[in-house]
Amino acid sequence: ATLYSCCQTLNNKIECGLFTAVMEHDDMSPSPKSQDDLIRQDATDDSITVQNYNFGPNFVCIRISNGVREIQTVIRDKTTSRNDFIFYCDRLIRLVVEEGLNRLPYLRCKVTTPTGEAMEHGLRDCCRSIRIGKILVRRDEESEDAKVIYTNLPKDIHQRKVLLMSPLMSSGNAVAEALKILKAHDVNETSVVLLNLFSTPQAAQRLVSEFPGLTILTSEVHPVAPTHFGHKYFGTD
């Protein structure tokens, strides 16, 4: 399997991390006041869940427990300290990544332990040597279109399963551009699993429509995306 780490430049400053595949802002973000009002309103409205949307069988949401909902709430809260924000983001990222790894194909193997038992843990440890590729996406300040400005992919990418990681999807523009790059390198979209933390319905609908073979795994679909994610996580807010 190949893990792709991409990043997007915001205000001419590059923000990237191993977990970050594509960072993007909502092209039509509401004003701070109206967005705060929506967040306060939606925080008390449990009717807005991924079950309210139908994006097809390839769009999957992780199981939403009380613990996951708590993590999402802390991340969305603008009063959360940066240390707590990073801590809870990393927890949510781990949950989504673990579920994403479960979507990859595995081969049976036998290992010998001191008690002579066979176990699968030895195979899962192979994920520590996962290959990393990079795609740098930048949003044009004038047209607001996403443009790929840097790509570094393994030569055998077309023979691999790919985990494409994007914590925030507001419009889906940057993810769409990254997927086009993978297609240009002969990667079949059915070999790609997109791991996401927060997605708007608009981004989800666009991606499942343009890339029907793509599998998408998210923790939440909500009309209001936490667009402060990148700035707060990397400390540029």
C-alpha positions in Angstrom: 0.0 0.0 0.0 1.1 3.5 -0.6 0.3 6.5 1.6 0.1 9.8 0.0 1.0 12.9 1.9 0.2 16.2 0.1 0.0 19.8 1.3 -1.5 23.1 0.2 0.1 26.5 0.5 -2.1 29.0 2.4 -1.2 32.7 2.1 2.1 31.7 0.4 3.1 29.6 3.5 3.4 25.9 3.0 1.6 23.7 5.5 2.2 20.0 5.4 2.4 17.0 7.6 2.7 13.2 7.2 -1.1 12.9 7.9 -2.0 15.7 5.5 -3.0 14.8 2.0 -4.8 17.8 0.8 -5.6 21.0 2.7 -8.2 23.4 1.3 -10.5 26.2 2.3 -14.2 26.4 1.4 -14.4 28.5 -1.7 -17.5 30.2 -0.4 -17.0 30.2 3.3 -19.6 32.2 5.3 -18.6 35.2 7.3 -17.2 34.5 10.8 -20.4 35.7 12.5 -22.7 33.6 10.3 -20.5 30.6 10.6 -20.4 30.8 14.4 -24.2 31.1 14.4 -24.4 28.0 12.3 -22.0 26.1 14.5 -24.0 27.0 17.6 -27.2 26.0 15.9 -25.9 22.7 14.5 -24.2 21.7 17.8 -27.6 21.2 19.3 -29.1 19.5 16.2 -28.2 15.8 16.1 -30.4 15.3 13.0 -27.5 16.3 10.7 -25.5 13.2 10.3 -24.1 11.2 7.5 -27.3 9.1 7.5 -29.1 12.2 6.1 -27.1 11.9 2.9 -26.8 9.1 0.3 -23.5 9.2 -1.6 -23.6 5.5 -2.5 -21.9 2.4 -1.1 -18.4 3.6 -1.6 -18.9 6.6 0.8 -18.4 5.2 4.4 -18.6 7.0 7.8 -16.8 5.5 10.8 -19.0 4.4 13.7 -20.0 7.5 15.6 -19.8 6.8 19.3 -20.2 9.3 22.1 -16.4 9.4 22.2 -16.1 10.3 18.5 -18.8 13.0 18.8 -16.9 14.5 21.8 -13.7 14.6 19.7 -15.5 16.3 16.8 -17.1 18.8 19.2 -13.8 19.8 20.8 -12.2 20.2 17.3 -15.1 22.5 16.1 -15.0 24.6 19.3 -13.2 27.9 18.6 -12.2 28.2 22.2 -10.2 25.0 22.2 -6.5 25.5 23.0 -4.1 24.6 20.3 -2.5 21.8 22.4 -5.9 20.2 23.0 -6.9 20.8 19.3 -3.8 18.8 18.1 -4.4 16.1 20.7 -8.0 15.5 19.7 -7.2 15.8 16.0 -4.5 13.2 16.3 -7.0 10.9 18.1 -9.6 11.3 15.3 -6.9 10.9 12.6 -5.9 7.6 14.2 -9.5 6.3 14.2 -9.9 7.1 10.5 -6.5 5.8 9.5 -7.1 2.5 11.4 -10.4 2.0 9.6 -8.7 2.9 6.3 -6.1 0.2 6.9 -8.9 -2.3 7.4 -10.1 -1.5 3.8 -6.8 -2.7 2.3 -6.3 -6.2 1.1 -4.3 -8.6 3.4 -2.6 -11.9 2.8 -2.7 -14.8 5.2 0.6 -15.6 6.9 1.8 -17.7 9.8 4.2 -16.5 12.5 5.6 -18.6 15.4 5.3 -17.1 18.9 6.7 -18.6 22.1 3.4 -20.3 22.6 3.3 -21.7 19.1 0.2 -19.7 18.1 -0.5 -18.1 14.7 -1.4 -14.4 14.8 -2.1 -11.6 12.4 -0.2 -8.9 14.3 3.0 -9.7 12.4 1.4 -8.7 9.1 0.0 -5.5 10.4 3.4 -4.5 11.6 4.4 -4.2 7.9 2.4 -1.0 7.7 5.4 0.7 9.5 7.3 0.7 6.2 4.5 2.1 4.1 5.7 4.1 1.1 5.1 7.8 1.2 4.3 10.0 -1.9 3.7 13.7 -2.0 1.4 16.0 -4.0 1.5 19.7 -3.4 -1.7 21.6 -4.2 -2.1 25.3 -4.1 -5.2 27.4 -4.6 -5.0 30.2 -7.1 -5.7 33.5 -5.3 -7.5 35.0 -8.3 -9.5 32.1 -9.7 -9.6 30.1 -6.5 -8.9 27.0 -8.6 -6.7 24.3 -7.1 -3.4 23.7 -9.0 -0.9 21.0 -8.5 2.6 22.5 -8.3 4.7 19.5 -7.0 4.4 15.7 -7.3 6.7 13.0 -6.1 5.3 9.5 -6.5 6.9 6.0 -6.5 7.5 4.6 -9.9 5.3 1.5 -9.2 2.4 3.5 -8.0 0.0 1.9 -10.5 0.7 -1.5 -9.0 -0.2 -0.4 -5.4 -3.3 0.3 -3.3 -3.3 4.0 -2.3 -4.5 5.7 0.9 -5.1 9.4 -0.1 -5.4 11.5 3.1 -7.3 14.8 3.3 -8.5 15.9 6.8 -10.8 18.7 5.5 -12.9 18.8 2.3 -15.0 21.9 1.7 -15.3 22.1 -2.0 -13.4 19.0 -3.0 -11.2 20.9 -5.5 -7.8 20.0 -4.1 -8.7 16.3 -3.7 -10.1 16.2 -7.3 -6.8 17.5 -8.6 -4.8 15.0 -6.6 -7.0 12.2 -7.9 -6.4 13.4 -11.5 -2.6 13.2 -10.8 -3.0 9.6 -9.6 -5.0 8.8 -12.7 -2.3 10.3 -14.9 0.1 7.8 -13.3 -2.2 4.9 -14.3 -3.7 4.5 -10.8 -7.2 3.0 -11.1 -9.6 4.9 -8.8 -10.8 1.6 -7.5 -7.4 1.2 -5.9 -7.7 4.4 -4.0 -9.2 4.9 -0.5 -9.7 8.5 0.5 -9.4 9.1 4.3 -11.1 12.2 5.5 -12.0 13.8 8.9 -14.6 16.4 7.9 -16.5 16.8 4.6 -19.3 19.0 3.4 -22.1 17.4 1.5 -21.1 19.4 -1.6 -17.5 18.0 -1.6 -18.8 14.5 -1.0 -21.3 14.6 -3.8 -18.8 16.0 -6.2 -16.2 13.3 -5.5 -18.6 10.4 -5.7 -20.0 11.8 -8.9 -16.7 12.4 -10.6 -14.9 9.4 -9.2 -17.5 6.6 -8.8 -14.9 3.9 -8.2 -13.3 5.8 -5.4 -13.8 4.6 -1.8 -14.2 7.5 0.7 -14.0 7.0 4.5 -14.9 10.0 6.8 -15.8 10.8 10.3 -18.5 13.4 9.6 -20.5 15.0 6.8 -21.7 18.5 7.8 -22.7 21.6 5.9 -20.3 23.7 8.0 -16.6 22.6 7.6 -14.1 23.6 10.4 -12.1 25.7 8.0 -9.7 26.7 10.8 -8.3 23.2 10.9 -5.1 23.8 9.0 -4.2 27.1 10.6 -4.9 25.8 14.2 -3.1 22.5 13.8 0.0 24.0 12.3 0.0 27.0 14.6 -0.5 29.6 11.8 -3.7 31.1 13.1 
